[in-house]
Amino acid sequence: MKSKKQILFPKYQRVLDQLGENIKLARKRRHLTTIQVSERAGIDRSTLYEIEKGSASVSLGAYFNTLRVLGLQEDFLKLAADDEFGRRLQDLDLLNGKHIAS
């Protein structure tokens, strides 16, 4: 089965582009080659190239394994950790009396 191409608005693609650039810079700061990182992450070199470009079609697992090789796996836990929008919605409910105290 052929995978479906992920389509992102340019505004959101820039976020992935920045992530890819950050990963590439982290690799270079550690003086690691694309071959070393891809082998250690268990991915093809072409997949690492796509990660460093910020491709939306690469699996989350491949991104994680790349971060792990770079020692940045804890950064993964920061994703969606600060749910500011969700807290605002919750606070609105609390202010409008939609929450019943336990």
DSSP file with accessible surface (Angstrom, degrees, kcal/mol):
  #  RESIDUE AA STRUCTURE BP1 BP2  ACC     N-H-->O    O-->H-N    N-H-->O    O-->H-N    TCO  KAPPA ALPHA  PHI   PSI    X-CA   Y-CA   Z-CA
    1    1 A M              0   0  237      0, 0.0     2,-0.3     0, 0.0     0, 0.0   0.000 360.0 360.0 360.0 129.4    0.0    0.0    0.0
    2    2 A K        -     0   0  196      1,-0.1     2,-0.1     0, 0.0     0, 0.0  -0.556 360.0-119.0 -78.6 135.9    1.4    3.4   -1.0
    3    3 A S        -     0   0  104     -2,-0.3     2,-0.3     1,-0.1    -1,-0.1  -0.463  26.8-112.5 -76.7 149.0    1.6    6.0    1.8
    4    4 A K        -     0   0  180     -2,-0.1     2,-0.2     1,-0.1    -1,-0.1  -0.625  30.8-114.1 -82.2 134.9   -0.4    9.2    1.4
    5    5 A K        -     0   0  165     -2,-0.3     2,-0.4     1,-0.1    -1,-0.1  -0.502  28.8-126.2 -70.2 130.3    1.6   12.4    1.0
    6    6 A Q        -     0   0  108     -2,-0.2     2,-0.5     2,-0.0    50,-0.2  -0.660  22.3-157.0 -78.9 131.6    1.2   14.7    3.9
    7    7 A I        +     0   0  149     -2,-0.4     2,-0.4    49,-0.1    -1,-0.0  -0.944  13.7 178.7-114.4 127.1    0.1   18.2    2.9
    8    8 A L        -     0   0   66     -2,-0.5    48,-0.0     2,-0.0     5,-0.0  -0.953  33.9-108.9-124.5 146.9    0.9   21.1    5.2
    9    9 A F    >>  -     0   0  153     -2,-0.4     4,-2.3     1,-0.1     3,-1.0  -0.436  39.5-110.6 -65.5 148.5    0.1   24.8    4.9
   10   10 A P  H 3> S+     0   0   89      0, 0.0     4,-2.0     0, 0.0     5,-0.1   0.861 117.3  59.6 -51.9 -38.1    3.4   26.8    4.3
   11   11 A K  H 3> S+     0   0  128      1,-0.2     4,-0.5     2,-0.2    -2,-0.0   0.886 112.0  39.0 -58.2 -40.5    3.1   28.3    7.8
   12   12 A Y  H <> S+     0   0  118     -3,-1.0     4,-1.3     2,-0.2     3,-0.5   0.787 108.4  61.4 -84.2 -27.2    3.2   24.9    9.4
   13   13 A Q  H  X S+     0   0   49     -4,-2.3     4,-2.8     1,-0.2    -2,-0.2   0.873  96.5  62.0 -64.3 -33.4    5.8   23.5    7.0
   14   14 A R  H  X S+     0   0  153     -4,-2.0     4,-2.3    -5,-0.2    -1,-0.2   0.843  98.3  56.5 -62.0 -31.7    8.2   26.2    8.3
   15   15 A V  H  X S+     0   0   98     -4,-0.5     4,-2.2    -3,-0.5    -1,-0.2   0.946 110.6  43.1 -63.7 -46.6    7.9   24.6   11.7
   16   16 A L  H  X S+     0   0   39     -4,-1.3     4,-2.8     2,-0.2    -2,-0.2   0.879 110.8  56.1 -66.9 -36.6    9.1   21.3   10.4
   17   17 A D  H  X S+     0   0   67     -4,-2.8     4,-2.3     2,-0.2    -1,-0.2   0.925 108.9  47.2 -58.8 -43.5   11.7   23.0    8.3
   18   18 A Q  H  X S+     0   0   94     -4,-2.3     4,-2.7     2,-0.2    -2,-0.2   0.904 110.5  52.0 -66.2 -40.3   13.1   24.6   11.5
   19   19 A L  H  X S+     0   0   62     -4,-2.2     4,-2.4     2,-0.2    -2,-0.2   0.943 110.2  49.1 -60.0 -46.2   13.0   21.2   13.3
   20   20 A G  H  X S+     0   0    0     -4,-2.8     4,-2.5     1,-0.2    -2,-0.2   0.915 111.5  48.7 -59.9 -42.5   15.0   19.6   10.4
   21   21 A E  H  X S+     0   0  105     -4,-2.3     4,-2.8     1,-0.2    -1,-0.2   0.913 109.9  52.1 -65.2 -40.4   17.5   22.4   10.5
   22   22 A N  H  X S+     0   0   78     -4,-2.7     4,-2.3     2,-0.2    -1,-0.2   0.901 110.6  48.2 -61.1 -41.8   17.9   22.1   14.3
   23   23 A I  H  X S+     0   0    3     -4,-2.4     4,-2.4     2,-0.2    -2,-0.2   0.924 111.6  49.7 -65.2 -43.1   18.5   18.3   13.9
   24   24 A K  H  X S+     0   0   87     -4,-2.5     4,-2.5     1,-0.2    -2,-0.2   0.930 111.7  48.2 -62.2 -44.2   21.1   18.9   11.2
   25   25 A L  H  X S+     0   0   68     -4,-2.8     4,-2.8     1,-0.2    -1,-0.2   0.904 110.1  52.2 -63.7 -40.4   22.9   21.5   13.3
   26   26 A A  H  X S+     0   0    3     -4,-2.3     4,-1.2     2,-0.2    -1,-0.2   0.908 110.3  49.0 -61.8 -41.5   22.9   19.2   16.3
   27   27 A R  H  <>S+     0   0   22     -4,-2.4     5,-2.1     1,-0.2     3,-0.4   0.945 113.2  46.1 -62.5 -46.1   24.4   16.4   14.1
   28   28 A K  H ><5S+     0   0  112     -4,-2.5     3,-1.7     1,-0.2    -2,-0.2   0.882 107.0  57.3 -67.8 -37.2   27.1   18.7   12.8
   29   29 A R  H 3<5S+     0   0  163     -4,-2.8    -1,-0.2     1,-0.3    -2,-0.2   0.821 108.0  48.9 -60.8 -30.6   27.9   20.1   16.3
   30   30 A R  T 3<5S-     0   0  101     -4,-1.2    -1,-0.3    -3,-0.4    -2,-0.2   0.373 113.0-123.3 -88.2   1.4   28.6   16.5   17.3
   31   31 A H  T < 5 +     0   0  168     -3,-1.7     2,-0.4     1,-0.2    -3,-0.2   0.876  60.0 150.0  56.9  41.9   30.8   16.0   14.2
   32   32 A L      < -     0   0   24     -5,-2.1    -1,-0.2     4,-0.0     2,-0.1  -0.855  40.9-133.0-104.6 142.0   28.7   13.1   13.1
   33   33 A T     >  -     0   0   69     -2,-0.4     4,-2.3    -3,-0.1     5,-0.2  -0.438  25.0-111.5 -84.4 164.9   28.2   12.1    9.5
   34   34 A T  H  > S+     0   0   31      1,-0.2     4,-2.5     2,-0.2     5,-0.2   0.867 120.1  54.7 -63.8 -32.9   24.9   11.3    7.9
   35   35 A I  H  > S+     0   0   79      2,-0.2     4,-2.4     1,-0.2     5,-0.2   0.937 108.0  48.0 -66.1 -45.7   26.0    7.7    7.6
   36   36 A Q  H  > S+     0   0   66      2,-0.2     4,-2.3     1,-0.2    -2,-0.2   0.937 115.6  43.6 -60.8 -47.7   26.9    7.5   11.3
   37   37 A V  H  X S+     0   0    0     -4,-2.3     4,-2.3     2,-0.2    -2,-0.2   0.933 114.2  49.0 -67.0 -44.4   23.6    8.9   12.5
   38   38 A S  H  X>S+     0   0    6     -4,-2.5     5,-2.5    -5,-0.2     4,-0.9   0.920 112.7  47.8 -64.9 -40.6   21.4    7.0   10.0
   39   39 A E  H ><5S+     0   0  141     -4,-2.4     3,-0.6    -5,-0.2    -1,-0.2   0.934 114.3  46.1 -64.1 -44.5   23.1    3.7   10.9
   40   40 A R  H 3<5S+     0   0  138     -4,-2.3    -1,-0.2    -5,-0.2    -2,-0.2   0.823 114.7  47.8 -68.1 -30.5   22.8    4.3   14.7
   41   41 A A  H 3<5S-     0   0    4     -4,-2.3    -1,-0.2    -5,-0.2    -2,-0.2   0.576 110.3-123.1 -85.1 -12.0   19.1    5.4   14.2
   42   42 A G  T <<5S+     0   0   68     -4,-0.9     2,-0.3    -3,-0.6    -3,-0.2   0.843  71.5 117.0  73.0  33.9   18.4    2.3   12.1
   43   43 A I  S   <S-     0   0   29     -5,-2.5    -1,-0.3    -6,-0.2    -2,-0.1  -0.865  70.8 -94.2-127.7 163.0   17.1    4.4    9.2
   44   44 A D     >  -     0   0  114     -2,-0.3     4,-1.8     1,-0.1     3,-0.4  -0.421  32.9-119.3 -71.0 153.2   18.2    4.9    5.6
   45   45 A R  H  > S+     0   0  142      1,-0.2     4,-2.3     2,-0.2     5,-0.1   0.872 116.4  57.5 -60.9 -35.0   20.5    7.8    4.8
   46   46 A S  H  > S+     0   0   76      1,-0.2     4,-2.0     2,-0.2    -1,-0.2   0.850 103.3  53.5 -65.9 -31.6   17.8    9.2    2.5
   47   47 A T  H  > S+     0   0   39     -3,-0.4     4,-2.5     2,-0.2    -1,-0.2   0.914 107.5  50.0 -68.8 -41.3   15.4    9.2    5.4
   48   48 A L  H  X S+     0   0    0     -4,-1.8     4,-2.8     2,-0.2    -2,-0.2   0.915 108.1  54.0 -61.8 -39.9   17.8   11.2    7.5
   49   49 A Y  H  X S+     0   0  140     -4,-2.3     4,-1.0     1,-0.2    -1,-0.2   0.928 109.6  47.6 -58.7 -44.1   18.1   13.6    4.6
   50   50 A E  H  X>S+     0   0   60     -4,-2.0     5,-2.6     2,-0.2     4,-0.6   0.888 110.6  52.0 -65.4 -38.9   14.3   14.0    4.6
   51   51 A I  H ><5S+     0   0    0     -4,-2.5     3,-1.4     1,-0.2    -2,-0.2   0.940 108.1  50.7 -61.2 -46.6   14.3   14.5    8.4
   52   52 A E  H 3<5S+     0   0   20     -4,-2.8    -1,-0.2     1,-0.3    -2,-0.2   0.704 109.5  51.7 -69.1 -16.1   16.9   17.3    8.0
   53   53 A K  H 3<5S-     0   0  101     -4,-1.0    -1,-0.3    -3,-0.3    -2,-0.2   0.544 118.5-113.9 -89.3 -12.5   14.7   18.9    5.3
   54   54 A G  T <<5 -     0   0    0     -3,-1.4    -3,-0.2    -4,-0.6     2,-0.2   0.827  45.8-174.9  83.8  34.8   11.7   18.7    7.7
   55   55 A S    > < -     0   0   17     -5,-2.6     3,-0.7     1,-0.1    -1,-0.2  -0.409  23.2-154.4 -69.4 133.9    9.7   16.3    5.7
   56   56 A A  T 3  S+     0   0   29      1,-0.2    -1,-0.1   -50,-0.2   -49,-0.1   0.613  89.4  68.3 -80.3 -11.5    6.2   15.6    7.0
   57   57 A S  T 3  S+     0   0   77    -51,-0.1     2,-0.3    -7,-0.1    -1,-0.2   0.583  76.7  97.8 -88.1  -6.5    6.2   12.1    5.3
   58   58 A V  S <  S-     0   0   23     -3,-0.7     5,-0.0    -8,-0.1   -11,-0.0  -0.597  83.1-106.0 -82.7 140.8    8.8   10.7    7.7
   59   59 A S     >  -     0   0   75     -2,-0.3     4,-1.8     1,-0.1     3,-0.3  -0.236  17.3-122.7 -66.6 152.7    7.5    8.6   10.6
   60   60 A L  H  > S+     0   0  119      1,-0.2     4,-2.8     2,-0.2     5,-0.2   0.859 112.9  60.1 -60.8 -35.0    7.6   10.0   14.1
   61   61 A G  H  > S+     0   0   37      1,-0.2     4,-2.8     2,-0.2    -1,-0.2   0.883 102.8  50.5 -62.2 -38.6    9.6    7.0   15.1
   62   62 A A  H  > S+     0   0    7     -3,-0.3     4,-2.0     2,-0.2    -1,-0.2   0.912 110.8  48.8 -67.9 -40.0   12.4    7.9   12.7
   63   63 A Y  H  X S+     0   0   14     -4,-1.8     4,-2.4     2,-0.2    -2,-0.2   0.942 113.0  48.7 -61.4 -46.3   12.4   11.5   14.1
   64   64 A F  H  X S+     0   0   68     -4,-2.8     4,-2.8     1,-0.2    -2,-0.2   0.935 110.3  49.5 -60.4 -47.7   12.6   10.0   17.6
   65   65 A N  H  X S+     0   0   53     -4,-2.8     4,-2.2     1,-0.2    -1,-0.2   0.872 110.4  51.5 -62.3 -34.6   15.4    7.6   16.8
   66   66 A T  H  X S+     0   0    0     -4,-2.0     4,-1.6     2,-0.2    -1,-0.2   0.940 111.2  46.8 -66.7 -44.5   17.4   10.4   15.2
   67   67 A L  H  <>S+     0   0   16     -4,-2.4     5,-3.3     1,-0.2     6,-0.5   0.900 110.1  54.8 -63.0 -37.8   16.9   12.6   18.3
   68   68 A R  H ><5S+     0   0  104     -4,-2.8     3,-1.6     4,-0.3     5,-0.2   0.927 105.4  51.4 -60.8 -45.6   17.9    9.6   20.5
   69   69 A V  H 3<5S+     0   0   26     -4,-2.2    -1,-0.2     1,-0.3    -2,-0.2   0.873 111.0  49.1 -60.2 -34.3   21.2    9.2   18.6
   70   70 A L  T 3<5S-     0   0    3     -4,-1.6    -1,-0.3    -5,-0.1    -2,-0.2   0.455 118.3-113.0 -85.1  -0.5   21.9   12.8   19.1
   71   71 A G  T < 5S+     0   0   51     -3,-1.6     3,-0.2    -4,-0.3    -3,-0.2   0.717  89.0 113.0  77.2  20.3   21.1   12.6   22.8
   72   72 A L    >>< +     0   0   39     -5,-3.3     3,-1.5    -6,-0.2     4,-0.5   0.111  27.3 118.3-110.9  21.0   18.1   14.8   22.4
   73   73 A Q  G >4  +     0   0   64     -6,-0.5     3,-1.2     1,-0.3     4,-0.5   0.813  69.4  63.2 -61.6 -28.8   15.4   12.2   23.2
   74   74 A E  G >4 S+     0   0  121      1,-0.3     3,-1.0    -3,-0.2     4,-0.4   0.792  90.6  67.4 -66.8 -25.9   14.2   14.2   26.2
   75   75 A D  G X4 S+     0   0   68     -3,-1.5     3,-1.3     1,-0.2     4,-0.4   0.796  88.2  67.7 -61.7 -27.1   13.2   17.0   23.9
   76   76 A F  G X< S+     0   0   47     -3,-1.2     3,-1.2    -4,-0.5    -1,-0.2   0.840  91.7  59.9 -61.4 -33.0   10.6   14.7   22.5
   77   77 A L  G <  S+     0   0  123     -3,-1.0    -1,-0.3    -4,-0.5    -2,-0.2   0.687  93.5  66.2 -70.7 -15.8    8.8   14.9   25.9
   78   78 A K  G X> S+     0   0  144     -3,-1.3     3,-1.6    -4,-0.4     4,-0.5   0.680  74.6 109.1 -78.5 -17.3    8.4   18.7   25.4
   79   79 A L  T <4 S-     0   0  109     -3,-1.2    -3,-0.0    -4,-0.4     0, 0.0  -0.418 100.5 -11.4 -64.0 125.8    6.1   18.1   22.4
   80   80 A A  T 34 S+     0   0  100     -2,-0.2    -1,-0.3     2,-0.1     3,-0.2   0.611 100.0 122.9  60.9  15.3    2.6   19.2   23.4
   81   81 A A  T <4  +     0   0   71     -3,-1.6     2,-1.1     1,-0.2    -2,-0.1   0.871  66.1  56.3 -73.7 -34.7    3.6   19.4   27.0
   82   82 A D     <  -     0   0  109     -4,-0.5     2,-1.8     1,-0.1     3,-0.2  -0.742  69.4-177.3-102.1  88.4    2.5   23.0   27.4
   83   83 A D     >  +     0   0   92     -2,-1.1     4,-2.3     1,-0.2     5,-0.2  -0.498  15.0 160.7 -87.7  70.6   -1.1   22.9   26.4
   84   84 A E  H  > S+     0   0   93     -2,-1.8     4,-2.1     1,-0.2    -1,-0.2   0.916  73.1  49.3 -60.2 -44.5   -1.8   26.6   26.7
   85   85 A F  H  > S+     0   0  142     -3,-0.2     4,-2.3     1,-0.2    -1,-0.2   0.928 110.7  50.2 -63.0 -44.0   -4.9   26.6   24.5
   86   86 A G  H  > S+     0   0   20      1,-0.2     4,-2.4     2,-0.2    -1,-0.2   0.890 109.8  50.9 -62.0 -39.7   -6.4   23.6   26.4
   87   87 A R  H  X S+     0   0  107     -4,-2.3     4,-2.8     2,-0.2    -1,-0.2   0.891 108.1  52.6 -66.0 -37.9   -5.8   25.4   29.7
   88   88 A R  H  X S+     0   0  144     -4,-2.1     4,-2.3     2,-0.2    -2,-0.2   0.925 110.3  47.8 -62.5 -43.7   -7.5   28.5   28.3
   89   89 A L  H  X S+     0   0   84     -4,-2.3     4,-2.1     2,-0.2    -2,-0.2   0.921 112.9  48.6 -61.8 -43.3  -10.5   26.5   27.3
   90   90 A Q  H  X S+     0   0  117     -4,-2.4     4,-2.3     1,-0.2    -2,-0.2   0.919 110.4  51.0 -63.4 -42.3  -10.6   24.8   30.7
   91   91 A D  H  X S+     0   0   83     -4,-2.8     4,-2.7     1,-0.2    -1,-0.2   0.889 107.7  53.1 -64.0 -38.6  -10.3   28.2   32.5
   92   92 A L  H  X S+     0   0   94     -4,-2.3     4,-2.0     2,-0.2    -1,-0.2   0.918 109.0  49.6 -61.2 -43.4  -13.2   29.5   30.5
   93   93 A D  H  <>S+     0   0   73     -4,-2.1     5,-2.6     1,-0.2     6,-0.6   0.912 111.9  48.6 -60.4 -42.2  -15.3   26.6   31.5
   94   94 A L  H ><5S+     0   0   81     -4,-2.3     3,-1.1     1,-0.2    -2,-0.2   0.910 112.3  47.8 -65.8 -41.1  -14.4   27.2   35.1
   95   95 A L  H 3<5S+     0   0  142     -4,-2.7    -1,-0.2     1,-0.2    -2,-0.2   0.826 111.1  51.3 -69.1 -30.5  -15.2   30.9   34.9
   96   96 A N  T 3<5S-     0   0  108     -4,-2.0    -1,-0.2    -5,-0.2    -2,-0.2   0.326 115.8-113.9 -89.8   6.4  -18.5   30.2   33.3
   97   97 A G  T < 5S+     0   0   61     -3,-1.1    -3,-0.2    -4,-0.2    -2,-0.1   0.710  77.8 129.4  72.6  21.6  -19.5   27.7   36.0
   98   98 A K      < +     0   0  148     -5,-2.6     2,-0.5    -6,-0.2    -4,-0.2   0.531  54.0  80.6 -85.5  -3.7  -19.5   24.7   33.7
   99   99 A H  S    S-     0   0  116     -6,-0.6     2,-0.6    -5,-0.2    -2,-0.0  -0.885  70.8-148.2-107.1 128.9  -17.3   22.8   36.1
  100  100 A I        -     0   0  144     -2,-0.5     2,-0.1     1,-0.0    -2,-0.0  -0.843  23.0-122.0 -96.0 125.4  -18.9   21.1   39.1
  101  101 A A              0   0   87     -2,-0.6    -1,-0.0     1,-0.1     0, 0.0  -0.390 360.0 360.0 -66.7 141.0  -16.5   20.9   42.1
  102  102 A S              0   0  165     -2,-0.1    -1,-0.1     0, 0.0     0, 0.0  -0.519 360.0 360.0 -81.2 360.0  -15.8   17.4   43.4
